Amino acid sequence: MRQDGLDLQGLKHVTFFLSILSVIWPWFILIAAQVMALAGRAAIALSLLALFVSIASTTDLMSPLVIAAVVLGLAGAAFLPHLKGRIAVAGHALLILWCLAMGAHLLPGFQNLKVLDQVQAGAGSASFTMYLNLDKPMVFFAVLLAWPAILHNAIPTKTGALMAGLLLLPGLFVLGLALDAIQPEFSIPPWWLIFALTNLFLTCLTEEAFFRGYLQSAITSRLGATGGMLAASVLFGLAHFGGGPALVIFASILGLACGLGYYATQRLWVPVAMHFGFNLLHLIMFTYPGPA
């Protein structure tokens, strides 16, 4: 009987994913472009990105105005490594503003697809809505163009720093439980596959590339490793201010954990895996995004 229940639950998960496949398929091209970029295949990545933008244009997912904004932003980012002095500083400041506008969905003309509407991970969880974003992932490509060292700075692992970052993650769950920000609740909702896909590539990969690979690295070059980690972590927390002061604190701690992971390895996949693993455990083991 238990095996039949598990099989039925697995079937529901697959059925839900297949039911939305006909509308989400363009995002697989975008994800493929991200994977190629991470693999250092820049030409293939940009070709796939151009294909994705073309499809988004013909299907009215992106307006001509925002396509122009994307092209200008990426072109400017690609030019940044060749600039020096104050001009470079000004260029990076403009890029950060562009990234913030993309990440905060401030430019009209992107038709981000709503795939989950007021769903609950479990009976005790609050309802939430999730979109497949078009604008935010553009930040990932921009920062790779502006700061190519993100993919080429791997170092021998600093075990102590990495362990400190990893230990912060369960500590953050303990803090959330102590403050009643979350409650224990085991659940694997039918939509977990689309959540995992979206969270890994469109959220975690983009955010870690921007806050750790780009901002932390840039600030570290000016203020040192500690200053870079702390500043990037606080900025990551402030980016979540819409969720209230408590979320800013939790996100800052998560940012510090991921920052330690990046500092310890200089490998982008490490903070991405930490960020994604934390979010997935939150979904499965606790009320997500919080108690109802």
Beta strands, then each sheet from edge to edge (+ up, - down):
strand 1: 113-119
strand 2: 128-132
sheet 1: 1+ 2-
end
